[in-house]
Amino acid sequence: MIQCEVVRANGERCKAVALPKRSQCFAHDPENQALATEARRKGGAGRSNAARIQKRLPREVRDIVMIVEQAMGGVLKSSITPSQGHALASLAGAWVRLHELGEMDARLEALEAAAAGGKGTLAGLVSTYRRPS
């Protein structure tokens, strides 16, 4: 296998393997520039902390996060005033607290039902708890 011939900006040679019958790797081959750029963009977006957090959040919370992000962008672009952005952030915070309260209430109900029904086992507790939709 042949090593890519490109020398990086830091003076080190690229450590990737060159494509078959070429002297450069996928990332440096001029014929693949558009594909390589798109692959870097997708790879970075999918691995970012923000992307991982978004995947773990319930859909309703993702919607609120999107609204807050849009409000922040609006304040930065001056399409909404800082006080309007603050109001949106306060409302979003209140919504998240209410959502958390509803989820805690559902968990408490499951615990109470398990305790009242004599289902002291973990399996009984898990089968009783239903995540709010």
C-alpha positions, 0 to 999 in steps of 0.5 A: 500500500502506498502512502498519500503523497500530500504534505500537510500545512504543518509539514507532515506527510498525510498518513492515509493510504493512497487510492488504488492507482493514485498517489493521493488518498480519498481526502486529497484526490482532486477528483473527489474534492466535492465528495470528500468535503461532503463526507467531512461535513456529514462526519463532523455534524453527526459526531458533534456533541450537539448532534449526540444530545439532540438524538437523546432528547425527547421530540418535544424538548428538541422542538423547544431547543430549536425555538431557543436557537432560532431566538438566539440567532434572531437576537444576533441578527437583530431581527428580534430584540434582546428582550424578546429573546429573553422572554422566549428563553424564559418561556422555554425554561418554564416549559422544560421545568413543567415537562420535567415535573410531569415526568417526575409525577409519572415516575412517582405514580409508578413507584406508588403503584408498585409499593401499593400492589406489593410489587417490591421487585424491580421487574414489577416497578419497571412494568408499572412505569410508562414514560409520558408521551 
